[in-house]
Amino acid sequence: MEIKSIVSEKDYKQALERFEIILEAELNTQEGNEPKSLSILIEKYEDIHYPI
């Protein structure tokens, strides 16, 4: 998957769905490195749109 900015609710939902799929991926593979990058983007989006 191409990692891109999360700028809309649709992007956010797609990122969450993708994160669930790749969470268990083998490390040191393309998918295995993706959860970390995706989680950073998800966290930033949540900080802005869903502050606690």
Secondary structure as UniProt FT lines:
FT   HELIX           9..22
FT   TURN            23..24
FT   TURN            27..28
FT   HELIX           30..49
//
